[in-house]
Each structure stands twice: as structure tokens, then as C-alpha cells.
């Protein structure tokens, strides 16, 4: 388990931080890179005690079809931290079934609903749209100079009962404190 975490940490470091890898990123499709980084970020998230009813699943939800959601679907059943990924499409009322949720461009109305309603504790919200970090997303991906980067909103993470490893925070383009 510890070796898997170290290997995945190295992979995340390569995917985000190394300039030589930027050339590989240019060859890979942007949605695939974003999905891989989102999934690898799950290695660095500490959730509140997970609901035993979720069994051995780590549910990653999305709300609408998009290129990144399709790339997430391709990672369904991958094992992360000893738990099998369960990538599922849901509506906002089923957010409590998710450990992480991806919000695609065009999901602004959902963000508004989530802010007005009580966001379930322990749900990581991630997106890849400018301005989403200001609207409640905790980790937001961006394409910067041909490289996928990410920004983190620590207060939003804490409000949801989550924490993110300092290793991941060091790789972030920006971290809101």
C-alpha cells in the first residue's frame, strides 16, 4: 500500500511539475490528463471516516457528459488507496453518494444549488473551469502554457471535512488559505 502511494505520488509529481513531462502532456489529450490528475489527487485527500455502507468503493461522480467525464469513465474500477473507483453519473440530489464530484464547464447552476443547499460533508468538489474556485470548487484544473495545473481552496476543503496532503499542495499553482 505504502509503495502504491509512493508510486502514485511520483506519477502526480511527473504529471504536474516536471517540465520534461510537459511535452508528454502535449501529446496526450487534455481531458485524459485532467481526469488522470483528478484521480491521482484522490491519493492525497484525507476524508472523514468513510461510511461503511460504501464498502470498498470510492465514488467519483459527474453530472453531465463532457470530455473529462468520459475520460473519468475510462478510469472506472481502478484501485485507489485500496478502494475501487466507482465513476458514476448522478444528479445534484445524489451528491451524498459521492466521495468526489467533477463539475464540467456549464455546471454553474449546480454550483449555485450546492452553495444554497447543504453540501454533504466529505465530498471533494473538483472542476476545470475558470471562476469555479470562486464558486465553491475545492480543486480546479487549468491548462497553462500547454501544461495541466491546479489551484486549491483550503477553506472550502476544510468546510467539507477534508484535508489535502502538503505534497499535493506544493504542486499546486496556487493555494487559497
Backbone bond lengths (Angstrom), bond angles and torsions (degrees), N, CA, C in turn:
res aa  C-N    CA-C-N  psi(-1)  N-CA   C-N-CA  omega(-1)  CA-C   N-CA-C  phi
1 X - - - 1.464 - - 1.530 110.06 -
2 X 1.348 115.76 -48.55 1.463 120.02 -179.39 1.530 110.18 -61.82
3 X 1.342 116.27 -37.77 1.467 120.09 178.86 1.526 109.87 -65.56
4 X 1.348 117.19 -42.16 1.461 120.40 178.72 1.521 110.50 -60.03
5 X 1.326 117.53 -42.19 1.467 120.84 179.76 1.525 109.84 -64.46
6 X 1.340 117.35 -42.13 1.459 119.91 178.57 1.525 111.95 -64.34
7 X 1.330 116.51 -41.73 1.461 120.41 178.39 1.527 110.05 -63.32
8 X 1.318 117.13 -44.47 1.474 120.40 -179.80 1.525 110.98 -67.98
9 X 1.341 117.34 -35.25 1.462 119.98 177.02 1.523 109.56 -63.53
10 X 1.320 116.02 -41.79 1.463 119.66 177.75 1.531 110.25 -63.69
11 X 1.331 116.51 -40.60 1.466 120.09 179.55 1.521 110.86 -63.79
12 X 1.334 117.11 -41.99 1.463 120.25 178.44 1.520 110.10 -64.16
13 X 1.327 116.18 -41.92 1.459 119.79 178.05 1.517 110.39 -58.96
14 X 1.326 116.25 -45.94 1.458 119.75 178.82 1.518 111.53 -63.88
15 X 1.320 117.10 -40.97 1.457 121.05 -175.97 1.514 112.48 -67.75
16 X 1.336 116.79 -27.99 1.448 119.26 -172.44 1.527 113.34 -109.71
17 X 1.328 117.77 -37.74 1.449 119.15 -165.24 1.520 116.82 -105.30
18 X 1.283 119.62 -29.06 1.449 119.36 -171.96 1.517 112.80 -83.71
19 X 1.327 117.64 128.55 1.461 120.30 -179.40 1.523 112.94 -60.77
20 X 1.317 118.40 -36.75 1.456 121.16 179.13 1.516 111.53 -61.01
21 X 1.302 115.92 -28.42 1.458 119.18 -179.47 1.526 111.24 -77.91
22 X 1.327 116.47 -16.80 1.467 119.06 178.53 1.518 110.27 -60.33
23 X 1.332 117.27 -35.01 1.460 119.47 177.79 1.519 110.45 -65.21
24 X 1.344 116.93 -39.29 1.464 119.92 177.60 1.520 109.81 -66.54
25 X 1.342 116.52 -36.16 1.457 119.36 178.63 1.523 110.61 -63.41
26 X 1.329 116.66 -35.86 1.459 119.16 -179.48 1.526 110.48 -66.70
27 X 1.329 117.60 -27.62 1.453 120.50 179.66 1.523 111.39 -81.08
28 X 1.317 117.61 -31.37 1.461 121.43 -179.70 1.528 108.88 -83.28
29 X 1.309 115.40 154.47 1.464 120.03 178.90 1.527 109.86 -71.72
30 X 1.320 115.47 137.33 1.465 121.21 -179.24 1.532 112.85 -53.58
31 X 1.335 120.40 -46.32 1.471 119.23 179.50 1.534 112.70 -60.50
32 X 1.334 117.09 -37.44 1.463 120.18 178.71 1.525 110.84 -65.14
33 X 1.324 116.64 -41.84 1.461 120.44 178.25 1.523 111.13 -63.73
34 X 1.317 116.41 -45.07 1.465 119.78 -179.73 1.520 110.88 -62.70
35 X 1.322 117.61 -43.47 1.460 120.71 179.06 1.524 110.43 -62.82
36 X 1.323 117.29 -43.74 1.471 120.42 -179.41 1.524 110.95 -63.60
37 X 1.325 117.09 -41.29 1.461 119.43 179.36 1.526 110.32 -66.96
38 X 1.329 117.87 -42.79 1.468 119.83 177.50 1.528 111.06 -57.99
39 X 1.316 117.03 -45.65 1.459 120.29 -179.11 1.523 110.34 -66.48
40 X 1.327 117.37 -42.16 1.467 119.46 178.22 1.521 112.26 -64.98
41 X 1.333 117.60 -28.80 1.464 120.31 177.31 1.531 110.76 -63.12
42 X 1.323 117.08 -27.87 1.465 120.04 -179.59 1.524 111.95 -61.51
43 X 1.323 116.87 -23.62 1.465 120.87 176.98 1.515 111.67 -65.35
44 X 1.324 116.93 -23.71 1.450 121.88 -172.60 1.529 113.59 -106.30
45 X 1.334 116.39 6.22 1.463 121.25 -179.48 1.527 109.28 -98.48
46 X 1.323 115.75 134.75 1.462 120.88 171.96 1.518 107.37 -106.45
47 X 1.337 115.15 118.62 1.458 121.72 179.28 1.517 109.62 -94.07
48 X 1.343 116.24 159.99 1.459 118.52 168.75 1.527 107.37 -60.93
49 X 1.319 118.90 167.48 1.466 118.16 178.98 1.531 110.19 -47.53
50 X 1.342 114.65 125.34 1.462 119.75 -176.32 1.521 110.82 -73.06
51 X 1.302 115.54 143.52 1.453 123.20 179.52 1.523 109.78 -61.19
52 X 1.340 118.47 123.05 1.463 119.92 179.19 1.533 112.39 -59.56
53 X 1.327 117.61 -24.03 1.469 120.73 179.79 1.532 111.40 -65.37
54 X 1.339 117.23 -22.50 1.463 119.18 179.64 1.529 111.13 -76.77
55 X 1.322 116.60 -7.04 1.461 120.33 176.69 1.507 111.35 60.01
56 X 1.296 115.77 -133.04 1.452 121.61 -177.37 1.530 111.33 -98.77
57 X 1.332 117.10 20.58 1.468 120.74 -176.74 1.525 111.39 -100.33
58 X 1.311 115.17 145.24 1.451 123.08 171.15 1.525 105.04 -118.74
59 X 1.325 116.32 102.40 1.468 121.11 -171.68 1.523 112.08 -84.99
60 X 1.320 115.06 122.49 1.457 123.12 175.33 1.526 105.61 -112.51
61 X 1.319 115.41 118.18 1.463 120.84 -173.83 1.524 111.34 -108.35
62 X 1.308 114.57 156.42 1.455 121.59 171.07 1.530 106.54 -141.92
63 X 1.327 116.16 163.52 1.458 120.71 -171.05 1.524 114.43 -112.57
64 X 1.308 117.60 -22.15 1.459 121.66 -179.18 1.524 107.95 -148.06
65 X 1.293 114.81 155.05 1.454 120.58 177.93 1.526 108.80 -68.49
66 X 1.311 115.91 136.23 1.462 122.49 177.41 1.524 107.03 -160.05
67 X 1.320 117.41 167.07 1.465 118.38 178.85 1.534 113.23 -58.94
68 X 1.343 117.77 -40.48 1.469 119.60 179.46 1.527 110.00 -70.19
69 X 1.321 117.94 -39.71 1.473 120.26 177.17 1.528 110.36 -60.93
70 X 1.325 116.93 -40.40 1.466 120.07 177.23 1.530 110.69 -63.08
71 X 1.331 116.32 -40.27 1.465 120.16 178.34 1.534 110.67 -67.40
72 X 1.334 117.19 -35.05 1.470 120.31 175.25 1.524 110.25 -63.88
73 X 1.322 116.61 -42.29 1.472 121.48 178.35 1.522 111.04 -55.93
74 X 1.334 116.07 -37.34 1.466 120.11 -179.37 1.528 111.56 -66.34
75 X 1.336 117.69 -18.21 1.467 121.77 179.70 1.532 112.28 -96.22
76 X 1.331 116.61 1.61 1.465 121.32 178.86 1.532 109.82 -53.74
77 X 1.309 116.36 140.38 1.472 125.67 178.84 1.529 113.96 79.38
78 X 1.340 118.74 -1.92 1.458 120.66 174.45 1.534 107.19 -64.12
79 X 1.301 118.63 150.18 1.461 121.79 -179.73 1.523 109.32 -100.01
80 X 1.325 115.01 125.46 1.461 123.45 178.95 1.528 107.91 -125.92
81 X 1.317 116.53 123.87 1.462 121.70 179.03 1.528 111.78 52.02
82 X 1.318 115.87 39.39 1.460 120.47 177.98 1.521 114.52 76.41
83 X 1.314 116.60 6.44 1.464 121.00 179.74 1.524 109.24 -120.12
84 X 1.302 115.61 142.51 1.471 120.73 -179.57 1.519 110.33 -82.91
85 X 1.337 116.01 131.78 1.462 120.25 176.31 1.518 109.86 -67.91
86 X 1.300 114.21 136.86 1.456 122.17 175.77 1.522 105.58 -124.80
87 X 1.328 116.61 94.54 1.465 121.94 -177.83 1.520 107.52 -89.79
88 X 1.337 115.25 118.16 1.464 119.58 -174.56 1.528 111.48 -137.40
89 X 1.333 114.76 149.03 1.460 120.99 173.21 1.528 107.27 -90.50
90 X 1.323 115.89 131.16 1.467 121.50 -179.20 1.525 109.03 -135.90
91 X 1.328 116.03 171.65 1.462 118.97 167.84 1.526 106.89 -103.94
92 X 1.312 116.81 169.21 1.466 121.22 -172.72 1.523 112.76 -58.47
93 X 1.324 118.04 -27.57 1.462 120.27 -178.92 1.534 112.10 -70.04
94 X 1.326 117.55 -15.17 1.464 121.66 -178.69 1.520 112.32 -102.62
95 X 1.324 117.65 15.75 1.460 121.70 -177.26 1.528 112.31 -59.77
96 X 1.317 116.78 -27.78 1.471 119.61 -179.87 1.530 112.27 -68.64
97 X 1.319 118.70 -8.91 1.469 122.80 176.07 1.527 111.83 -87.74
98 X 1.329 116.95 -2.13 1.466 121.89 -171.56 1.522 111.56 -107.94
99 X 1.310 115.83 145.45 1.458 121.61 168.61 1.522 109.34 -92.32
100 X 1.329 115.75 -33.31 1.464 122.46 177.01 1.519 107.48 -141.22
101 X 1.327 115.77 148.45 1.463 120.56 179.18 1.523 108.95 -135.93
102 X 1.320 115.07 133.04 1.461 121.89 177.13 1.518 108.71 -99.25
103 X 1.332 115.72 128.75 1.461 121.98 176.65 1.516 108.51 -108.19
104 X 1.309 116.48 119.60 1.458 123.43 -177.29 1.527 110.45 -83.58
105 X 1.335 116.50 164.05 1.460 118.16 170.33 1.534 108.53 -55.15
106 X 1.301 116.52 134.58 1.461 120.16 -177.52 1.516 113.66 98.78
107 X 1.336 117.51 -3.49 1.469 121.04 178.92 1.532 112.22 -93.28
108 X 1.336 117.45 22.63 1.466 121.06 -178.21 1.524 112.38 -56.79
109 X 1.319 117.24 -40.16 1.469 120.51 -179.01 1.529 110.18 -62.86
110 X 1.314 117.37 -37.62 1.466 120.66 177.56 1.521 111.35 -64.07
111 X 1.334 116.05 -40.14 1.467 118.73 177.78 1.518 110.69 -60.54
112 X 1.324 116.83 -41.56 1.460 120.46 177.01 1.515 111.95 -61.69
113 X 1.327 117.51 -43.42 1.467 121.54 177.36 1.524 110.75 -61.01
114 X 1.322 116.36 -42.54 1.463 120.30 -178.16 1.517 111.46 -66.71
115 X 1.309 117.31 -34.84 1.463 119.89 179.44 1.529 111.05 -72.81
116 X 1.352 116.24 -35.41 1.472 119.14 179.54 1.517 111.03 -74.87
117 X 1.332 116.67 -40.45 1.450 121.08 178.15 1.515 109.22 -86.53
118 X 1.300 115.54 172.41 1.457 119.30 178.40 1.523 109.06 -80.61
119 X 1.318 115.49 117.26 1.450 119.96 175.56 1.520 107.35 -70.61
120 X 1.327 117.99 126.31 1.465 119.02 -179.87 1.528 111.08 -57.81
121 X 1.309 115.08 141.14 1.457 120.63 178.11 1.525 109.83 -63.29
122 X 1.315 116.72 141.48 1.450 120.60 174.25 1.510 116.10 83.57
123 X 1.339 118.11 15.95 1.466 120.87 178.43 1.524 108.35 -107.46
124 X 1.325 115.68 121.64 1.453 122.23 177.04 1.520 108.78 -84.79
125 X 1.322 116.95 122.29 1.468 121.00 177.01 1.521 108.86 -100.54
126 X 1.330 116.22 125.56 1.456 121.90 179.82 1.519 108.92 -129.55
127 X 1.318 115.52 149.99 1.453 120.32 178.56 1.512 110.94 -152.88
128 X 1.315 115.06 -174.24 1.463 120.02 178.78 1.521 110.97 -148.91
129 X 1.322 114.94 42.36 1.454 120.39 -176.54 1.522 109.67 -128.08
130 X 1.347 117.74 131.58 1.462 119.39 177.51 1.537 110.53 -53.30
131 X 1.321 115.79 135.80 1.457 121.36 178.70 1.525 114.49 91.65
132 X 1.308 118.40 -15.70 1.473 119.86 -178.51 1.532 112.12 -65.88
133 X 1.318 117.98 -32.07 1.459 119.91 178.70 1.532 110.33 -62.31
134 X 1.333 116.91 -32.04 1.469 121.54 177.69 1.522 112.45 -75.50
135 X 1.325 116.91 -12.15 1.465 120.25 -173.96 1.524 113.38 -113.97
136 X 1.352 117.81 14.19 1.454 120.12 173.65 1.513 116.78 117.89
137 X 1.340 117.60 -11.04 1.459 119.51 177.05 1.522 107.96 -70.10
138 X 1.324 116.68 140.67 1.462 121.94 -175.23 1.530 112.56 -91.60
139 X 1.331 115.87 -34.62 1.464 121.99 176.56 1.524 106.87 -130.73
140 X 1.329 115.98 123.22 1.454 119.90 -178.39 1.522 109.54 -125.08
141 X 1.326 115.21 124.65 1.461 122.09 -179.31 1.523 110.35 -88.26
142 X 1.330 114.74 152.14 1.460 120.37 177.81 1.516 108.61 -147.85
143 X 1.307 115.67 156.58 1.454 121.47 173.69 1.521 106.49 -101.53
144 X 1.342 116.11 116.24 1.450 122.13 -177.33 1.518 108.79 -126.53
145 X 1.308 117.32 117.79 1.469 122.35 -179.51 1.522 111.58 51.41
146 X 1.318 116.41 42.88 1.455 121.26 177.38 1.520 114.34 76.80
147 X 1.318 118.12 9.23 1.451 123.46 -176.93 1.528 109.66 -123.57
148 X 1.314 118.06 138.86 1.465 120.65 176.42 1.522 108.30 -81.06
149 X 1.339 115.30 122.94 1.463 122.41 178.05 1.521 107.65 -121.10
150 X 1.329 116.40 173.09 1.462 118.85 177.05 1.522 110.89 -145.88
151 X 1.329 114.46 153.59 1.454 123.82 176.82 1.523 107.51 -118.51
152 X 1.332 116.33 150.42 1.465 121.77 -176.18 1.517 109.79 -127.58
153 X 1.325 116.70 138.00 1.462 123.49 173.28 1.528 107.71 -109.49
154 X 1.345 116.43 95.50 1.467 120.75 -177.46 1.533 113.63 -62.21
155 X 1.341 119.59 -42.50 1.471 117.84 178.31 1.532 112.58 -59.33
156 X 1.336 117.36 -38.51 1.470 120.09 178.40 1.529 110.15 -65.52
157 X 1.317 117.33 -40.90 1.475 120.60 176.24 1.526 110.52 -59.35
158 X 1.315 116.11 -48.22 1.474 120.53 -178.05 1.528 111.84 -62.53
159 X 1.349 116.70 -39.50 1.473 119.03 178.86 1.514 111.28 -60.87
160 X 1.316 117.25 -27.80 1.462 121.45 179.64 1.528 111.87 -90.73
161 X 1.335 117.06 3.46 1.457 120.35 178.68 1.518 113.43 79.23
162 X 1.332 117.05 20.68 1.456 121.85 -177.77 1.522 110.64 -110.39
163 X 1.319 114.79 157.74 1.463 119.98 169.77 1.521 107.76 -136.97
164 X 1.318 114.96 155.04 1.457 121.87 -178.46 1.519 107.85 -122.40
165 X 1.308 116.03 133.89 1.458 122.63 -178.39 1.524 111.29 -55.29
166 X 1.333 115.12 144.86 1.462 120.11 177.17 1.526 110.93 -62.62
167 X 1.338 117.51 -26.38 1.469 120.72 177.19 1.527 110.27 -61.38
168 X 1.315 117.11 -43.54 1.462 120.85 178.62 1.523 110.57 -71.27
169 X 1.322 116.85 -38.54 1.465 119.89 -179.17 1.524 111.55 -62.59
170 X 1.330 117.41 -34.65 1.467 120.65 178.96 1.534 111.53 -65.62
171 X 1.334 117.15 -25.15 1.461 121.00 -179.32 1.531 112.91 -86.67
172 X 1.331 116.74 -11.45 1.458 120.74 -177.02 1.525 111.05 -68.75
173 X 1.322 114.79 146.56 1.474 119.96 174.51 1.513 109.15 -67.13
174 X 1.351 115.93 -41.18 1.472 120.42 176.07 1.526 109.07 -148.93
175 X 1.330 114.42 150.93 1.470 121.30 178.91 1.521 107.34 -131.52
176 X 1.321 115.41 121.75 1.469 120.51 174.83 1.524 108.15 -84.60
177 X 1.294 115.20 129.73 1.457 119.95 179.88 1.485 107.63 -105.62
